[in-house]
């Protein structure tokens, strides 16, 4: 089981060449075994990126999410009380982005390595990452 950061979801769907071989392998193994945690905050982040035109796709948002959600063995994970509490306890090692904090906390709570290119998350001693 792994957790994926929002950009990994997007890159896997639109630009898989941006993923490292370790990231691709982790996704492949998770798809063949117990699955991939897709933090629900990533749904909001993707919607915002589309609204701000930071990513562009040829289909409406809901259709894109439908396609993405069936492309891998994704398991949607919401913000539990434990995730919410832990996300507020990170010090300066993780930036102040609430989505990053929630995704990082989800990874810790679920004991699932986080696939991410984010340097702040990768430098954290609390989060096991793959990149």
Order of alpha helices (4+ residues) and beta strands (2+ residues): beta-alpha-alpha-beta-alpha-alpha-beta-alpha-alpha-beta-alpha-beta
